[in-house]
Amino acid sequence: MSCLLTYWRLVVPTKSVAELDAELWLFLVALPRERFVTLPCLHFNRWHLVVVTFLNLFCIGSIFSADFLDDSIDQYFLGQSQNRAMRSQLVGMLALGLTAALGGPFVESRGPRMGMTVGTGLVVCGWIFAHIGVMTKVYQLLNLGFGVFVGAGYGITLITSISTLQKWFPDLRGVVTGICIAGMGVGTMLWIKIYSILLHRQSDHIFQRVSQELENDGLHHIFIVHLISALFVMLLATMVLRTPPPNYTVNGSDIHCVPANKAPAPSHVQCDYLNVGMTLVNYAAVRNDTSTTDDVYYAHVKALSLVQCILSSDFFFLYVAFAASVAPIVLFSFEISDIIEELLNQTEDEASSLLTYISIADCLGNFFGPVLADVVIRVFYSNPAYVRKMAFVVLLLTQCIGMSVLISTVGDVDGFQWPLYVTTFACSGGFGLIPSLLADLFGVYNAGTMYGLILTTWSIGSMVAGLKLRQMGDTKSHHVTEQSKVLLVFAIVGCVVMVLVRSSSMDRFYRGYQLTICGKILVQRPSRHLMLEQANHRSLKSTQRGGTDVFYEWTSDQRTHGHDRLSDSVDTSPILLVDPAYPHQYKF
């Protein structure tokens, strides 16, 4: 039990001088005993990380294109349709989500190079097993390799890439995340094209099989192509990915988007916070200035542990909202081809064209969702967490509108297309926006783990939806309409719970639950410990007044620090939320 608790207590390690010197160069190979091999010809630039992260996510996109191989694999192994490629795809998506959820603390504690090393090893072994399974016609090896090893390796790769990228771009967090998340959508589209070429299909009829012999020949090469491309890209990423140095700043701000002249010293942050499993969220509260007793009492949160982030109500509500956001993609991704061909009476070529447009809408949503939020933040100098939260709400509302129109146009190909594109754009926009929002709410060191955890709603949902829909095998209009109505209700629920996700420090770090809207406290439920402390404080105050006369004088600075919108009494004051193991002293 202690080992489990220690694992989820994130401790960010320090870097040696030798490592910092080696990381000045682009290509870096770490050896045992603090030795590093570099190629001293190209200097490192943070935009190199965008390139390798995009390539990593391009490779990950292959998981979502695997159902294209369904008929080919079924005919190769069994000579009949049993959706075996889809089964391996579902296992891979489940393995990706679970590994991303559980691997976050490992990646943050060991660094991106170790994370990429483990991810590369799993993916390479997986593609080797998959190829052997095809060559020997042993489906279990294919399922083990593609479903388990590749899925798990890509899960580690995903959180390693995204969490590292967020640390280097505090000024363009949404832009770079949008570019790289869109890489998954681009990868899905291009891998389908690559499959069709290897299977010897015509470029304008990629869903039409030519012959079983040519299909079998293509299957013998597909997983070798995957192996070579993944090995090249992931080895490159292993040499390039690294975390910023302690004194890293960009445009005058550190990795937490705090001006460098206001942030505490890196040594102070490392010793007093990161070394004891705490991640700073509000740097303004730990400036090295002299504070009075009341200033300390009214200070906002200084740090959050990983467990506090996971167990917070904000993450729970965000988890539900994210599930509502990705639900249409999860549900329809497994039956959209059947809906287009059977329900809308489209030919295979027309269905292929429509699927291409849907994929384009998906990529555009991944990119523009977080980018537009970044534009609003930069133009209006707004609170990043609040802007991204509201952008997520707008995308959910757009999704509600799209689903409402879809319900009324089921069966009408002309009226069905644009609502489908809009819904896809909104869902994908939320998917691309969520990494940046998590970094704003829970800190960049916790963001990777939180991103992995929130992806479980997508991976587990895909597993359940894929199995259920394949068992049903029914895409009649009334079933599609009923599914759309359920998704609409779920999206409305997502909009409601997003209101409960708090972006204000005064609310989020109140001991208990406090919700403020438009400057007014609507909900305030103190925790049991806080109520006991307040009772003891009132009792002590009453005793002091009974014995001696006490005169209280509040300065203007103290009132400002305590925020005038709250009462000056203890009953409504924000209280520090600190990990119990953190050795901090309070003065009252």
Backbone torsions as a table, in degrees:
resi	resn	phi	psi	omega
1	MET	NA	-40.8	179.9
2	SER	-64.9	-36.0	177.6
3	CYS	-64.4	-39.2	178.9
4	LEU	-64.5	-44.0	179.1
5	LEU	-65.4	-38.1	178.6
6	THR	-64.6	-38.0	-179.8
7	TYR	-62.7	-40.6	-178.1
8	TRP	-87.0	7.7	174.0
9	ARG	-102.7	94.0	-170.0
10	LEU	-69.7	124.7	176.0
11	VAL	-123.0	117.4	-178.3
12	VAL	-85.6	121.5	-176.7
13	PRO	-76.8	160.1	175.4
14	THR	-87.1	164.7	178.5
15	LYS	-108.8	142.3	177.3
16	SER	-78.6	165.3	178.3
17	VAL	-63.4	-38.3	179.7
18	ALA	-63.5	-39.3	179.1
19	GLU	-67.6	-42.6	179.2
20	LEU	-62.6	-39.3	178.1
21	ASP	-67.2	-40.9	-179.1
22	ALA	-67.3	-31.9	-176.8
23	GLU	-76.1	0.4	172.5
24	LEU	-71.0	-19.2	-178.3
25	TRP	-101.7	154.6	-173.6
26	LEU	-68.3	-51.4	-175.7
27	PHE	-98.1	124.4	-173.3
28	LEU	-141.2	130.2	175.5
29	VAL	-119.8	122.3	-179.0
30	ALA	-88.8	134.1	177.4
31	LEU	-115.8	165.6	177.9
32	PRO	-61.0	159.8	176.2
33	ARG	62.2	43.0	174.0
34	GLU	55.8	39.9	175.6
35	ARG	-109.9	145.2	-175.8
36	PHE	-138.6	137.0	175.6
37	VAL	-108.1	125.6	-178.2
38	THR	-123.6	163.3	173.5
39	LEU	-112.0	93.0	-171.2
40	PRO	-76.9	61.4	176.5
41	CYS	-132.1	-24.8	179.7
42	LEU	-123.5	123.4	177.2
43	HIS	-79.1	148.6	-179.1
44	PHE	-74.6	141.1	173.5
45	ASN	-135.6	142.1	-174.3
46	ARG	-62.8	-23.2	179.5
47	TRP	-71.7	-17.7	172.5
48	HIS	-62.3	-31.8	178.9
49	LEU	-65.1	-35.2	178.5
50	VAL	-63.3	-40.7	-178.9
51	VAL	-64.6	-50.1	-176.5
52	VAL	-70.9	-32.5	176.5
53	THR	-67.2	-41.8	176.1
54	PHE	-59.2	-43.6	179.7
55	LEU	-66.5	-39.1	176.2
56	ASN	-58.7	-48.6	-178.0
57	LEU	-71.8	-25.9	172.1
58	PHE	-61.1	-44.2	177.3
59	CYS	-65.0	-40.0	179.5
60	ILE	-62.2	-30.3	179.0
61	GLY	-60.0	-17.3	179.5
62	SER	-63.7	-27.2	179.5
63	ILE	-62.0	-37.0	-175.2
64	PHE	-83.0	-5.9	177.1
65	SER	-102.9	2.0	-173.5
66	ALA	-66.4	-27.8	-179.0
67	ASP	-66.1	-15.0	174.3
68	PHE	-63.0	-26.4	-178.3
69	LEU	-89.3	5.8	-173.9
70	ASP	-52.6	-59.1	-176.5
71	ASP	-63.9	-39.7	-178.3
72	SER	-63.1	-45.4	-179.3
73	ILE	-70.0	-39.6	178.7
74	ASP	-61.6	-46.0	-179.8
75	GLN	-67.8	-32.9	-179.0
76	TYR	-70.5	-42.8	-176.4
77	PHE	-87.2	-38.3	-169.9
78	LEU	-124.0	-22.7	-174.4
79	GLY	78.1	10.7	177.8
80	GLN	-152.1	163.6	-174.7
81	SER	-83.2	121.2	175.0
82	GLN	-140.1	13.5	174.9
83	ASN	56.2	44.4	-177.2
84	ARG	-73.3	-35.2	176.7
85	ALA	-64.9	-38.4	178.5
86	MET	-64.5	-37.1	178.0
87	ARG	-63.3	-45.4	177.7
88	SER	-62.8	-37.0	177.7
89	GLN	-62.5	-43.6	-179.6
90	LEU	-65.2	-41.3	177.2
91	VAL	-63.1	-40.5	178.5
92	GLY	-63.7	-41.2	179.1
93	MET	-67.1	-38.3	177.3
94	LEU	-66.0	-44.3	178.6
95	ALA	-63.1	-38.4	178.5
96	LEU	-61.4	-48.4	-177.8
97	GLY	-65.5	-44.7	-177.9
98	LEU	-68.1	-40.5	178.9
99	THR	-66.7	-39.8	177.0
100	ALA	-62.9	-37.1	-179.7
101	ALA	-69.6	-40.4	-175.0
102	LEU	-88.9	-19.4	-174.4
103	GLY	-90.9	-4.3	-177.4
104	GLY	-57.2	-52.9	179.4
105	PRO	-59.8	-35.8	178.3
106	PHE	-63.0	-45.3	-178.4
107	VAL	-65.0	-44.1	-178.0
108	GLU	-68.9	-35.3	-177.8
109	SER	-78.8	-32.7	-176.8
110	ARG	-99.4	-15.4	178.2
111	GLY	95.4	161.1	-176.0
112	PRO	-67.1	-28.7	179.4
113	ARG	-64.9	-43.3	177.5
114	MET	-67.4	-40.2	177.6
115	GLY	-60.2	-44.4	179.2
116	MET	-68.9	-32.9	177.4
117	THR	-63.4	-46.1	178.3
118	VAL	-65.3	-45.3	179.6
119	GLY	-61.2	-42.4	179.2
120	THR	-63.2	-43.8	179.2
121	GLY	-60.3	-43.5	179.7
122	LEU	-65.5	-44.2	-177.7
123	VAL	-66.4	-43.9	-179.9
124	VAL	-62.7	-46.1	177.0
125	CYS	-60.9	-39.1	-179.6
126	GLY	-63.3	-45.8	179.8
127	TRP	-68.5	-31.8	175.6
128	ILE	-65.2	-46.7	177.8
129	PHE	-61.0	-41.6	-179.7
130	ALA	-62.9	-42.1	179.4
131	HIS	-66.0	-42.6	177.7
132	ILE	-62.6	-39.6	178.3
133	GLY	-60.7	-38.9	178.0
134	VAL	-70.6	-43.7	-177.7
135	MET	-65.8	-34.0	-179.4
136	THR	-98.1	-1.5	-178.1
137	LYS	58.0	41.5	175.5
138	VAL	-111.0	102.2	-174.4
139	TYR	-64.4	-31.8	-178.6
140	GLN	-60.4	-36.4	177.1
141	LEU	-68.2	-39.2	176.5
142	LEU	-61.8	-44.8	-179.1
143	ASN	-66.5	-40.5	178.4
144	LEU	-64.9	-45.2	-177.2
145	GLY	-70.0	-56.3	-176.6
146	PHE	-74.7	-40.8	-175.3
147	GLY	-75.7	-47.0	-172.2
148	VAL	-93.9	-59.8	-172.8
149	PHE	-68.7	-48.3	-179.2
150	VAL	-65.2	-43.6	178.6
151	GLY	-60.4	-44.6	179.6
152	ALA	-65.9	-42.1	179.7
153	GLY	-63.8	-40.3	178.4
154	TYR	-71.5	-27.5	174.4
155	GLY	-63.8	-45.9	176.0
156	ILE	-63.3	-42.5	-179.6
157	THR	-62.6	-39.7	-177.4
158	LEU	-62.7	-52.0	-177.0
159	ILE	-71.9	-31.5	176.7
160	THR	-63.1	-45.8	-177.4
161	SER	-67.0	-49.2	-175.2
162	ILE	-68.2	-44.0	-178.2
163	SER	-66.1	-37.1	177.7
164	THR	-67.2	-42.5	-179.5
165	LEU	-61.1	-39.8	-177.4
166	GLN	-62.7	-33.3	-177.2
167	LYS	-70.1	-30.3	-175.8
168	TRP	-87.5	-13.3	-174.4
169	PHE	-127.5	64.1	176.5
170	PRO	-66.1	-22.3	-178.5
171	ASP	-89.7	-21.5	-177.7
172	LEU	-133.4	41.9	-172.9
173	ARG	-60.0	-44.4	-179.2
174	GLY	-71.9	-37.3	-177.8
175	VAL	-62.1	-52.9	-176.1
176	VAL	-69.8	-35.1	176.8
177	THR	-64.6	-41.9	178.2
178	GLY	-62.2	-42.4	178.9
179	ILE	-59.6	-46.5	-173.9
180	CYS	-75.9	-39.5	176.8
181	ILE	-63.0	-36.0	175.5
182	ALA	-62.1	-23.6	177.2
183	GLY	-60.5	-30.7	176.4
184	MET	-65.0	-44.2	178.3
185	GLY	-64.8	-41.9	176.6
186	VAL	-61.8	-41.8	178.8
187	GLY	-61.6	-41.6	178.9
188	THR	-59.6	-45.8	-179.9
189	MET	-65.3	-46.5	-175.0
190	LEU	-72.0	-32.6	177.5
191	TRP	-66.3	-33.3	174.6
192	ILE	-63.0	-41.5	177.1
193	LYS	-63.8	-41.6	178.8
194	ILE	-63.6	-42.5	177.6
195	TYR	-58.8	-45.1	-177.4
196	SER	-63.6	-35.1	177.7
197	ILE	-68.3	-46.0	-179.3
198	LEU	-66.5	-28.6	178.2
199	LEU	-87.3	6.3	175.2
200	HIS	62.9	35.9	178.0
201	ARG	-94.2	155.1	-180.0
202	GLN	-70.7	144.2	-174.2
203	SER	-63.6	-29.9	-179.5
204	ASP	-97.2	3.3	177.1
205	HIS	-140.7	60.3	-171.6
206	ILE	-70.8	-17.1	179.9
207	PHE	-92.6	0.0	-179.6
208	GLN	-101.5	122.5	-180.0
209	ARG	-76.4	144.3	179.6
210	VAL	-89.0	-58.3	177.0
211	SER	-158.8	157.8	-178.7
212	GLN	-67.5	-34.0	179.8
213	GLU	-63.9	-43.6	178.5
214	LEU	-68.7	-34.8	176.7
215	GLU	-63.4	-45.3	-179.8
216	ASN	-63.4	-40.2	178.0
217	ASP	-62.2	-39.4	178.5
218	GLY	-65.5	-39.9	179.0
219	LEU	-62.8	-29.5	179.2
220	HIS	-69.4	-15.9	-176.9
221	HIS	-111.6	-19.5	-173.1
222	ILE	-59.9	-47.0	-174.2
223	PHE	-77.2	-23.1	171.9
224	ILE	-67.9	-41.0	176.8
225	VAL	-62.0	-42.7	176.3
226	HIS	-59.7	-45.0	-177.6
227	LEU	-61.4	-47.8	-177.0
228	ILE	-65.5	-46.2	-178.0
229	SER	-66.3	-43.0	-179.7
230	ALA	-66.4	-40.7	-179.4
231	LEU	-63.3	-43.7	-179.8
232	PHE	-64.7	-50.4	-175.9
233	VAL	-64.8	-44.2	-173.6
234	MET	-75.5	-32.7	173.1
235	LEU	-66.0	-39.1	176.3
236	LEU	-61.8	-44.2	179.6
237	ALA	-65.6	-35.0	178.8
238	THR	-62.4	-36.4	-180.0
239	MET	-79.4	-23.7	-173.2
240	VAL	-98.4	-39.6	-175.3
241	LEU	-66.8	134.3	174.9
242	ARG	-161.3	158.8	178.5
243	THR	-86.8	158.9	-179.1
244	PRO	-68.1	156.1	173.5
245	PRO	-69.0	163.9	-175.7
246	PRO	-59.9	-32.8	-176.6
247	ASN	-97.7	22.1	-175.8
248	TYR	-69.5	130.8	173.6
249	THR	-138.3	153.4	175.8
250	VAL	-141.5	126.3	-177.3
251	ASN	54.0	35.8	176.5
252	GLY	83.3	6.3	-178.9
253	SER	-126.0	151.3	177.3
254	ASP	-87.4	-171.4	-175.0
255	ILE	-68.3	-14.2	179.1
256	HIS	-96.8	13.4	179.8
257	CYS	65.2	25.7	178.9
258	VAL	-105.9	135.1	177.7
259	PRO	-53.1	135.4	-174.7
260	ALA	-61.5	-31.3	-178.8
261	ASN	-76.4	-8.7	178.7
262	LYS	-109.3	-12.7	-177.8
263	ALA	-79.7	150.0	177.3
264	PRO	-70.1	167.6	-179.1
265	ALA	-64.0	141.5	179.2
266	PRO	-56.3	-36.6	179.2
267	SER	-64.4	-37.9	177.8
268	HIS	-65.2	-42.7	179.3
269	VAL	-64.0	-44.5	-177.2
270	GLN	-65.6	-46.5	-174.6
271	CYS	-72.8	-44.3	-171.6
272	ASP	-91.3	-13.7	-176.0
273	TYR	-127.6	-64.7	-172.5
274	LEU	-63.8	-35.9	-178.9
275	ASN	-70.7	-14.8	179.8
276	VAL	-114.3	21.0	172.9
277	GLY	81.4	20.4	180.0
278	MET	-112.3	140.0	177.6
279	THR	-114.3	125.5	-178.5
280	LEU	-68.5	136.3	176.4
281	VAL	-116.2	-39.8	-178.9
282	ASN	-119.8	94.0	-176.9
283	TYR	-68.6	-25.4	-176.8
284	ALA	-62.0	-22.6	-177.2
285	ALA	-82.5	-7.7	-177.4
286	VAL	-121.7	26.9	174.5
287	ARG	-65.6	148.8	-177.6
288	ASN	-83.0	61.6	177.0
289	ASP	-120.7	164.6	-177.7
290	THR	-80.5	129.0	-178.3
291	SER	-122.8	144.2	174.4
292	THR	-78.4	173.0	178.9
293	THR	-57.8	-44.1	-179.5
294	ASP	-68.6	-33.4	177.0
295	ASP	-62.1	-42.3	177.9
296	VAL	-64.8	-40.5	-177.5
297	TYR	-64.6	-37.8	-177.6
298	TYR	-93.2	3.7	179.8
299	ALA	-66.1	149.6	178.1
300	HIS	-79.7	-179.5	-176.9
301	VAL	-59.3	144.6	177.0
302	LYS	-99.5	-37.5	-174.5
303	ALA	-158.3	163.0	177.0
304	LEU	-132.3	137.8	171.2
305	SER	-83.4	164.3	-179.5
306	LEU	-62.4	-41.2	-179.6
307	VAL	-64.2	-39.2	177.3
308	GLN	-61.9	-38.4	177.3
309	CYS	-64.4	-45.2	-176.6
310	ILE	-65.3	-38.9	-175.8
311	LEU	-88.7	2.5	-177.5
312	SER	-73.2	149.9	177.1
313	SER	-66.1	-31.4	179.3
314	ASP	-61.6	-41.6	178.9
315	PHE	-68.3	-37.2	178.1
316	PHE	-60.8	-48.7	-179.4
317	PHE	-65.9	-37.7	178.5
318	LEU	-67.5	-34.8	177.2
319	TYR	-61.3	-45.4	178.9
320	VAL	-64.4	-44.2	-179.5
321	ALA	-64.3	-39.0	178.5
322	PHE	-66.7	-38.3	176.2
323	ALA	-60.2	-41.4	177.7
324	ALA	-66.0	-35.2	-177.8
325	SER	-68.5	-41.2	-175.8
326	VAL	-92.7	-4.9	-176.3
327	ALA	-56.3	-45.0	178.8
328	PRO	-60.6	-40.1	178.1
329	ILE	-64.3	-43.8	-179.4
330	VAL	-61.7	-44.0	-173.9
331	LEU	-76.3	-46.0	-172.3
332	PHE	-85.8	-16.4	-177.1
333	SER	-63.2	-26.2	-178.2
334	PHE	-91.0	-10.9	-177.6
335	GLU	-130.6	5.6	-175.8
336	ILE	-64.2	-36.6	178.6
337	SER	-63.0	-44.1	179.0
338	ASP	-65.8	-38.5	178.7
339	ILE	-61.5	-44.2	-177.3
340	ILE	-66.5	-43.7	-175.0
341	GLU	-78.2	-42.4	-173.9
342	GLU	-90.4	-47.4	-174.4
343	LEU	-78.9	-39.3	-178.4
344	LEU	-95.9	-0.8	176.5
345	ASN	57.2	44.5	178.6
346	GLN	-99.8	148.5	176.0
347	THR	-74.3	172.2	180.0
348	GLU	-63.5	-38.1	179.0
349	ASP	-67.0	-42.6	177.8
350	GLU	-66.0	-38.5	177.1
351	ALA	-64.5	-39.8	178.2
352	SER	-61.8	-41.7	178.8
353	SER	-64.6	-43.0	-179.8
354	LEU	-66.1	-39.2	177.9
355	LEU	-64.3	-34.7	177.0
356	THR	-63.6	-43.4	178.4
357	TYR	-64.7	-37.5	177.4
358	ILE	-63.7	-41.6	178.7
359	SER	-64.4	-37.5	177.5
360	ILE	-65.3	-43.1	176.8
361	ALA	-60.9	-36.0	178.3
362	ASP	-64.0	-47.0	179.4
363	CYS	-64.3	-41.7	179.5
364	LEU	-64.1	-39.1	177.0
365	GLY	-64.2	-44.2	177.1
366	ASN	-56.1	-37.5	-176.0
367	PHE	-83.2	-52.3	-170.9
368	PHE	-76.8	-25.5	178.2
369	GLY	-56.6	-59.8	178.8
370	PRO	-71.5	-29.8	-178.2
371	VAL	-67.8	-44.6	179.7
372	LEU	-63.2	-35.8	175.8
373	ALA	-63.5	-40.9	177.1
374	ASP	-62.6	-38.7	179.5
375	VAL	-62.3	-44.5	179.0
376	VAL	-62.5	-41.6	179.8
377	ILE	-61.8	-44.4	-176.9
378	ARG	-73.0	-37.9	-176.3
379	VAL	-73.5	-43.4	-174.0
380	PHE	-102.5	3.1	179.4
381	TYR	52.2	47.7	-174.8
382	SER	-94.2	165.2	175.3
383	ASN	-63.6	118.0	-175.5
384	PRO	-57.5	-43.8	-178.7
385	ALA	-62.3	-41.5	-179.1
386	TYR	-66.9	-43.5	-179.0
387	VAL	-63.9	-45.0	-179.0
388	ARG	-68.2	-34.6	174.6
389	LYS	-61.7	-47.2	-179.5
390	MET	-67.1	-34.9	176.0
391	ALA	-63.6	-38.7	177.4
392	PHE	-64.4	-39.9	177.9
393	VAL	-64.2	-42.9	178.9
394	VAL	-61.1	-41.1	178.0
395	LEU	-64.8	-38.6	176.5
396	LEU	-65.6	-40.4	177.1
397	LEU	-64.3	-40.2	175.8
398	THR	-61.8	-39.3	176.7
399	GLN	-62.3	-40.5	177.8
400	CYS	-61.4	-43.4	179.5
401	ILE	-64.0	-45.1	179.5
402	GLY	-61.6	-42.4	179.2
403	MET	-66.9	-35.8	178.7
404	SER	-62.5	-42.9	178.9
405	VAL	-70.0	-37.2	178.7
406	LEU	-59.2	-39.9	-178.4
407	ILE	-60.3	-36.7	-176.9
408	SER	-86.9	-7.5	-176.9
409	THR	-119.4	15.0	178.6
410	VAL	-61.9	126.9	-178.3
411	GLY	97.8	-14.9	179.1
412	ASP	-104.2	106.7	-173.4
413	VAL	-64.5	-35.5	-179.6
414	ASP	-71.4	-39.6	-179.6
415	GLY	-84.0	-13.6	-175.1
416	PHE	-85.8	-28.3	-169.2
417	GLN	-68.1	-55.1	-173.8
418	TRP	-65.5	-41.5	173.4
419	PRO	-59.7	-33.4	177.6
420	LEU	-67.8	-40.7	177.6
421	TYR	-64.8	-43.0	-179.2
422	VAL	-63.8	-44.1	179.2
423	THR	-63.1	-42.5	178.3
424	THR	-62.4	-43.2	178.6
425	PHE	-60.1	-45.2	-177.9
426	ALA	-65.9	-44.4	179.6
427	CYS	-62.8	-44.3	-179.7
428	SER	-68.8	-33.0	176.0
429	GLY	-62.0	-41.7	175.9
430	GLY	-64.2	-37.8	178.9
431	PHE	-64.8	-38.7	178.9
432	GLY	-76.8	-24.4	-176.5
433	LEU	-82.5	-27.1	-169.2
434	ILE	-63.3	-36.2	179.0
435	PRO	-60.6	-41.8	-179.7
436	SER	-67.9	-39.2	179.0
437	LEU	-64.7	-39.9	177.9
438	LEU	-64.2	-39.2	177.9
439	ALA	-64.5	-38.1	178.5
440	ASP	-66.5	-40.2	-174.1
441	LEU	-81.3	-35.9	-170.0
442	PHE	-121.5	3.4	177.7
443	GLY	90.3	150.6	-173.7
444	VAL	-68.6	-27.8	-179.3
445	TYR	-76.3	-26.5	177.0
446	ASN	-92.1	-13.3	-171.2
447	ALA	-62.6	-39.1	-179.0
448	GLY	-62.3	-46.0	178.7
449	THR	-65.4	-43.0	179.7
450	MET	-64.3	-35.7	177.3
451	TYR	-66.1	-42.3	176.9
452	GLY	-62.4	-40.7	179.8
453	LEU	-65.9	-41.0	-176.8
454	ILE	-72.9	-21.0	176.8
455	LEU	-71.0	-15.8	179.3
456	THR	-63.1	-31.5	178.1
457	THR	-64.0	-31.8	178.6
458	TRP	-78.6	-45.0	-176.3
459	SER	-71.2	-45.2	178.6
460	ILE	-66.9	-39.9	176.8
461	GLY	-61.4	-39.5	177.6
462	SER	-63.9	-41.1	179.5
463	MET	-61.4	-49.5	-177.6
464	VAL	-66.7	-46.9	-177.8
465	ALA	-64.1	-42.4	-179.6
466	GLY	-62.3	-44.4	179.8
467	LEU	-66.5	-44.3	-178.1
468	LYS	-65.1	-45.2	-176.4
469	LEU	-69.0	-35.5	177.8
470	ARG	-68.8	-33.3	176.7
471	GLN	-69.4	-37.8	-179.7
472	MET	-71.2	-49.7	-179.6
473	GLY	59.2	33.2	-174.6
474	ASP	-129.0	120.6	178.6
475	THR	-121.8	32.3	178.3
476	LYS	-66.5	158.3	-170.6
477	SER	-60.6	-38.1	-176.7
478	HIS	-69.7	-30.9	177.2
479	HIS	-71.5	-41.0	177.4
480	VAL	-63.9	-39.4	178.6
481	THR	-63.6	-44.1	179.3
482	GLU	-63.8	-41.0	177.6
483	GLN	-62.6	-41.0	-179.8
484	SER	-65.2	-36.6	178.0
485	LYS	-65.3	-41.0	177.8
486	VAL	-63.2	-43.1	179.2
487	LEU	-64.5	-35.6	177.7
488	LEU	-64.6	-45.2	178.4
489	VAL	-62.6	-41.5	179.9
490	PHE	-63.3	-39.9	178.5
491	ALA	-65.2	-38.3	177.1
492	ILE	-64.0	-41.6	176.2
493	VAL	-60.6	-40.6	177.7
494	GLY	-60.4	-40.3	177.3
495	CYS	-62.5	-40.2	-177.9
496	VAL	-67.2	-46.8	-176.4
497	VAL	-70.8	-23.5	176.8
498	MET	-65.1	-26.8	175.6
499	VAL	-62.8	-30.5	-177.7
500	LEU	-83.3	-9.0	174.7
501	VAL	-79.8	116.2	-171.0
502	ARG	-94.9	128.8	177.5
503	SER	-103.1	-7.7	179.5
504	SER	-85.8	133.2	178.6
505	SER	-62.6	-37.3	179.7
506	MET	-60.0	-34.7	-179.9
507	ASP	-83.7	-47.7	-171.0
508	ARG	-64.4	-32.0	-172.9
509	PHE	-111.0	18.8	168.6
510	TYR	-73.6	138.0	-178.3
511	ARG	-77.4	97.2	-172.0
512	GLY	130.4	-141.1	176.5
513	TYR	-132.0	127.8	178.3
514	GLN	-137.1	132.5	179.8
515	LEU	-126.3	123.4	179.7
516	THR	-118.7	130.8	176.8
517	ILE	-130.0	128.0	-179.6
518	CYS	56.4	38.7	175.6
519	GLY	79.8	3.9	-179.3
520	LYS	-119.8	135.5	179.3
521	ILE	-77.3	115.3	179.3
522	LEU	-92.9	-36.9	-178.9
523	VAL	-132.9	133.0	175.4
524	GLN	-147.2	105.4	-180.0
525	ARG	-121.6	98.6	-179.4
526	PRO	-68.4	152.7	176.9
527	SER	-72.0	166.0	-178.5
528	ARG	-62.3	-41.3	179.5
529	HIS	-65.1	-38.3	179.0
530	LEU	-65.7	-40.5	178.8
531	MET	-63.4	-38.3	177.1
532	LEU	-65.2	-42.4	178.9
533	GLU	-64.7	-39.8	178.9
534	GLN	-64.9	-40.1	178.6
535	ALA	-64.0	-43.4	178.7
536	ASN	-64.4	-38.5	180.0
537	HIS	-65.6	-42.4	178.9
538	ARG	-65.9	-37.5	178.6
539	SER	-65.0	-43.6	178.8
540	LEU	-64.8	-40.4	179.9
541	LYS	-64.7	-39.6	178.7
542	SER	-65.6	-39.0	179.1
543	THR	-64.7	-42.0	-179.9
544	GLN	-64.6	-39.5	179.9
545	ARG	-68.6	-31.6	179.7
546	GLY	-71.2	-29.3	-176.5
547	GLY	-90.8	-40.4	-177.2
548	THR	-141.5	159.1	175.1
549	ASP	-83.8	130.6	-178.7
550	VAL	-122.2	131.4	178.4
551	PHE	-108.4	123.1	-179.0
552	TYR	-103.8	128.1	176.8
553	GLU	-122.9	121.8	-178.9
554	TRP	-100.9	128.6	176.5
555	THR	-84.8	161.6	179.9
556	SER	-64.0	-34.9	179.6
557	ASP	-65.1	-38.7	-179.6
558	GLN	-67.0	-37.8	178.5
559	ARG	-66.7	-39.5	178.2
560	THR	-64.6	-42.0	-179.3
561	HIS	-65.7	-30.5	179.4
562	GLY	-87.0	-4.6	179.3
563	HIS	68.3	112.7	-174.3
564	ASP	-61.4	-21.7	-176.5
565	ARG	-73.3	-9.0	176.3
566	LEU	-107.2	157.8	177.1
567	SER	-68.3	149.8	177.5
568	ASP	-75.6	-6.9	-178.6
569	SER	-77.3	165.1	179.7
570	VAL	-67.1	-26.2	-172.3
571	ASP	-62.8	-29.5	-175.0
572	THR	-120.6	19.6	-176.7
573	SER	-87.7	143.2	175.2
574	PRO	-69.6	139.5	-177.3
575	ILE	-115.0	144.7	178.1
576	LEU	-63.8	136.1	175.1
577	LEU	-109.3	109.1	-172.7
578	VAL	-131.1	144.1	177.4
579	ASP	-58.5	135.3	-177.3
580	PRO	-58.4	-29.2	-178.2
581	ALA	-81.5	-7.2	-176.5
582	TYR	-79.3	122.4	-175.6
583	PRO	-77.9	77.2	180.0
584	HIS	-117.9	141.2	-179.5
585	GLN	-106.9	139.3	177.7
586	TYR	-107.5	150.8	174.8
587	LYS	-121.5	124.2	179.2
588	PHE	-120.6	NA	NA
